Amino acid sequence: MASPDGRVDLRSDTVTRPTSEMRRAMAAAEVGDDVYGEDPTVNRLEALAAERTGTDAALFVPSGTMANQIALRLHGRPGTEALCGERAHVMRFEMAGAAANAGIQLHGLADEAGCFGGADVARAVEASGYHRPAVSLVTIENTCQAAGGRPWRVGEVEDVAAAASRAGVPLHCDGARIFNAAVALDVDVSALTGPCDTVMFCVSKGLGAPIGSLLCGSREAIAEARVERRRLGGGMRQAGVIAAAGIVAIETAVDRLADDHRRARRLAEVVSDLWPGSVDPAAVETNMVCCAAATLPEKLLGALGERGVLAGMLDPATVRFVTHRDVDDADLDRAFEALRDIALEMA
Ligand SMILES: Cc1ncc(COP(=O)(O)O)c(C=O)c1O
């Protein structure tokens, strides 16, 4: 089901539009003032998020960025460092929010493989000291979008969590797409969130809701997060109208993420057949296909756009395609036709 203007939009899973079931739930949502904690639909969404992630409590916030920023403020001490993947969203795409909002510096660890290990955390902590800032937090990104949506395995999360715990610092997970990780690895999402102190996930990405993310953690952390949300201007009032779609997303959209993963793999196979070396299809485990731009025709995105297919640049070296619920098999076939046509034309 292409977008209303007929284009096949593979730029991001954030472009998904709410389903009719979500729209019905939104129209019928019971609401109250959530800043007073009185919106029953928001409360239901937060309880559901906590239950699914195996945490005590959750907080509904407008965006994944705000959830990450709240986590940085909760855990990070001003004048210290948070360790994260060097290509993490929190490092690259949050407008230096760590410095502006939390007074902390981000310390990027090599994440070429899509993750880093407990030994990397231990080394960075050991290197801190009199001449170098202390480490007050570790963050991971699951799935890791810069590594083509690679999911962190349970053992990898546990390894980093153990190192963080040995260093006496908390672990936050940017789990914008943690349900993609859980589906791809065929594990309960709580196995991936359990080792972390706080976890955020988005209902507004592959799960298809229009707006919102949940920050999950201990009762104390989430009580504090509620204050931070207010401080950042994220307190919403009758937010049940959007939370209702989030509930439908969590209850109905998780299993179907496997379709997006299957389609991403097919897409990677086609791109790699047309331009060998551009992407390794076997490494595509979730809904992202990240291709080496240098191996693709220079004007690929423009030529795709002329044929009604949208893709994007993750960074100057990487062309990214993302599959999601608003791209079905017929849309994908259209994208393949456009890619083959361009390959012939530019050969
Ligand atoms: C890994 C990751 N974390 C955080 C975010 C931020 O989410 P939002 O766009 O809701 O602020 C994104 C957004 O694309 C993301 O990909």
The ligand as an ORCA input file, in Angstrom:
! r2SCAN-3c Opt
* xyz 0 1
  C      17.688      4.627     16.891
  C      16.833      5.840     17.075
  N      16.751      6.397     18.296
  C      16.005      7.475     18.529
  C      15.258      8.042     17.535
  C      14.458      9.284     17.828
  O      13.096      9.126     17.670
  P      12.171     10.387     17.349
  O      12.271     10.619     15.885
  O      10.811      9.915     17.776
  O      12.658     11.512     18.147
  C      15.318      7.516     16.236
  C      14.553      8.150     15.145
  O      14.586      7.794     14.009
  C      16.121      6.384     16.004
  O      16.241      5.851     14.788
*
